[in-house]
Amino acid sequence: MATTQFNPTCSKPHLHSSQLSFLSRTLPKRRHCSFAPFHRTQHASISCSVAPNEVQVPAVKTQDPKSKPECYGVFCLTYDLRAEEETRSWKKLISIAVSGAAGMIANHLLFKLASGEVFGPDQPIALKLLGSERSIQALEGVAMELEDSLFPLLREVSIGIDPYEVFQDAEWALLIGAKPRGPGMERSALLDINGQIYAEQGRALNAVASRNVKVIIVGNPCNTNALICLKNAPNIPAKNFHALTRLDENRAKCQLALKAGVFYDKVSNMTIWGNHSTTQVPDFLNARIDGLPVKEVVKDHKWLEEEFTEKVQKRGGVLIQKWGRSSAASTSVSIVDAMRSLITPTPEGDWFSSGVYSSGNPYGIAEDIVFSMPCRSKGDGDYELVRDVIFDDYLRQRIAKTEAELLAEKRCVAHLTGEGIAVCDLPGDTMLPGEM
Ligand SMILES: NC(=O)c1ccc[n+]([C@@H]2O[C@H](COP(=O)([O-])OP(=O)(O)OC[C@H]3O[C@@H](n4cnc5c(N)ncnc54)[C@H](O)[C@@H]3O)[C@@H](O)[C@H]2O)c1
């Protein structure tokens, strides 16, 4: 096959935190590099060694075809920090795996990660990019754009199509890659196709990722993909897996702010309950505007029950209708929000939504599914479920509907979670927020 693959050949940068300094634009002239695009049938690489003020012709050397991808292009450079180099205080590299890295969401997200938006301006990161066989060329393009961006914090980039290689030692796994639902495709077929992807990626995480890897599943249907993924990764705590419902939370906050005529930072305590689908429940009973219960500020309760809920549930579909493409930018913002919510203490009295493993939840929601619920974090990467929430009949009924949908999805993927033969009796109206 004529697929092009990158086989970077050099060793990882041998940088200890005490040795690291900012990657200045003049640094590359002092070191050696190795950069090896190759075709599967042709294993060759170029390596070069450049001493200060010397120019050398790159020497071609034969590459071991079995050597595994480790770095990409400029990220294969190693630096010898000599006496005149002022070392700075750097933190240990954080290793982040991203699947679907050549897709639209990742195209926004990777640049946010590399610029320090999530982990801060003194935290170097490594990006491990996973693509599909079809997207490997595009993945090279992404890596080239990352090279050209000269991000000081971006210390390693590797690309590949084998999750067992790409997920090696990953401390975060942002799983975005998925197949879109094609015209006329049954939702059960989508569950199966993408479920297979997430089963394999779960097994790969289980085998090679950090034992404390935090996993955020974005690819749809994300709740059930997250369930499949965690079931296939028994050696990683189920609590470490999240399905992204933060975009829904952000959309709900925006709509409430609009209705109340306040800036959206005044809206807090917003829970999305349940599935990232059109049965999701944006909770206006527990949410607050300027510290007050929403129902005290927005007196139009009919709007809350009918229009608000539907607006949030169908926002993605309306956006596609207007723009012809899906909400990649705001989704990437919400992934950043979701990560930051886990690594910074939640403001006193507030909470955030995430699709998390339901076993042991205090709300009476079915066990053993991935359900969006209100969470709080101490900023240590972990979270706890919020207990002080109230329910009324409306909220309970809505929650029951989204719960029934997730239980039906679970039955439909039993063959992927190790629970026997799948039975698909999905409710007819099940849709993703981006579908119309
Ligand atoms: N949870 C949410 O809030 C939310 C919001 C928006 C979109 N999504 C979902 O995110 C997913 C990605 O959206 P996008 O707009 O980036 O789509 P996209 O089609 O632009 O990108 C998906 C990428 O995944 C790759 N891919 C496919 N199979 C793969 C595999 N096995 N391993 C690695 N990569 C693989 C594809 O080649 C493609 O490059 C979709 O499933 C979409 O429905 C979720």
The ligand as an SDF file (V2000), in Angstrom:
LIG
                    3D

 44 48  0  0  0  0  0  0  0  0999 V2000
  -18.9060   14.7950   23.1300 N   0  0  0  0  0  0  0  0  0  0  0  0
  -19.0740   15.9340   22.4930 C   0  0  0  0  0  0  0  0  0  0  0  0
  -19.4480   16.9610   23.0800 O   0  0  0  0  0  0  0  0  0  0  0  0
  -18.8130   16.0250   21.0160 C   0  0  0  0  0  0  0  0  0  0  0  0
  -18.9580   17.2560   20.3540 C   0  0  0  0  0  0  0  0  0  0  0  0
  -18.6700   17.3240   19.0040 C   0  0  0  0  0  0  0  0  0  0  0  0
  -18.2730   16.1730   18.3110 C   0  0  0  0  0  0  0  0  0  0  0  0
  -18.1680   14.9890   18.9690 N   0  0  0  0  0  0  0  0  0  0  0  0
  -17.7430   13.7650   18.3040 C   0  0  0  0  0  0  0  0  0  0  0  0
  -16.3130   13.7940   18.1710 O   0  0  0  0  0  0  0  0  0  0  0  0
  -15.9410   12.9320   17.1090 C   0  0  0  0  0  0  0  0  0  0  0  0
  -14.8880   13.6050   16.2360 C   0  0  0  0  0  0  0  0  0  0  0  0
  -15.4090   14.7820   15.6690 O   0  0  0  0  0  0  0  0  0  0  0  0
  -14.5580   15.5920   14.5610 P   0  0  0  0  0  0  0  0  0  0  0  0
  -15.4290   16.7500   14.1740 O   0  0  0  0  0  0  0  0  0  0  0  0
  -13.1790   15.8490   15.0140 O   0  0  0  0  0  0  0  0  0  0  0  0
  -14.5800   14.5120   13.4030 O   0  0  0  0  0  0  0  0  0  0  0  0
  -13.5720   14.3460   12.1610 P   0  0  0  0  0  0  0  0  0  0  0  0
  -14.2760   13.4120   11.2370 O   0  0  0  0  0  0  0  0  0  0  0  0
  -13.1280   15.6790   11.6650 O   0  0  0  0  0  0  0  0  0  0  0  0
  -12.3240   13.6280   12.8100 O   0  0  0  0  0  0  0  0  0  0  0  0
  -12.3520   12.3210   13.2560 C   0  0  0  0  0  0  0  0  0  0  0  0
  -10.9770   11.7580   13.0060 C   0  0  0  0  0  0  0  0  0  0  0  0
  -10.9000   10.4970   13.6540 O   0  0  0  0  0  0  0  0  0  0  0  0
  -10.1270    9.6560   12.8430 C   0  0  0  0  0  0  0  0  0  0  0  0
  -10.3680    8.2740   13.1960 N   0  0  0  0  0  0  0  0  0  0  0  0
  -11.3250    7.4240   12.7680 C   0  0  0  0  0  0  0  0  0  0  0  0
  -11.1550    6.2220   13.2930 N   0  0  0  0  0  0  0  0  0  0  0  0
  -10.0760    6.2980   14.0970 C   0  0  0  0  0  0  0  0  0  0  0  0
   -9.3890    5.3800   14.9130 C   0  0  0  0  0  0  0  0  0  0  0  0
   -9.7760    4.1050   15.0070 N   0  0  0  0  0  0  0  0  0  0  0  0
   -8.3000    5.7910   15.5950 N   0  0  0  0  0  0  0  0  0  0  0  0
   -7.8810    7.0620   15.5090 C   0  0  0  0  0  0  0  0  0  0  0  0
   -8.4710    7.9800   14.7310 N   0  0  0  0  0  0  0  0  0  0  0  0
   -9.5580    7.6020   14.0450 C   0  0  0  0  0  0  0  0  0  0  0  0
  -10.5780   10.0050   11.4260 C   0  0  0  0  0  0  0  0  0  0  0  0
   -9.6210    9.5990   10.4680 O   0  0  0  0  0  0  0  0  0  0  0  0
  -10.6760   11.5340   11.5390 C   0  0  0  0  0  0  0  0  0  0  0  0
   -9.4430   12.1420   11.2180 O   0  0  0  0  0  0  0  0  0  0  0  0
  -17.2280   12.5540   16.3940 C   0  0  0  0  0  0  0  0  0  0  0  0
  -17.6300   11.2690   16.8310 O   0  0  0  0  0  0  0  0  0  0  0  0
  -18.2070   13.5970   16.8790 C   0  0  0  0  0  0  0  0  0  0  0  0
  -19.5410   13.1260   16.8260 O   0  0  0  0  0  0  0  0  0  0  0  0
  -18.4300   14.9000   20.3150 C   0  0  0  0  0  0  0  0  0  0  0  0
  1  2  1  0
  2  3  2  0
  2  4  1  0
  4  5  1  0
  4 44  2  0
  5  6  2  0
  6  7  1  0
  7  8  2  0
  8  9  1  0
  8 44  1  0
  9 10  1  0
  9 42  1  0
 10 11  1  0
 11 12  1  0
 11 40  1  0
 12 13  1  0
 13 14  1  0
 14 15  2  0
 14 16  1  0
 14 17  1  0
 17 18  1  0
 18 19  2  0
 18 20  1  0
 18 21  1  0
 21 22  1  0
 22 23  1  0
 23 24  1  0
 23 38  1  0
 24 25  1  0
 25 26  1  0
 25 36  1  0
 26 27  1  0
 26 35  1  0
 27 28  2  0
 28 29  1  0
 29 30  1  0
 29 35  2  0
 30 31  1  0
 30 32  2  0
 32 33  1  0
 33 34  2  0
 34 35  1  0
 36 37  1  0
 36 38  1  0
 38 39  1  0
 40 41  1  0
 40 42  1  0
 42 43  1  0
M  CHG  2   8   1  16  -1
M  END
$$$$
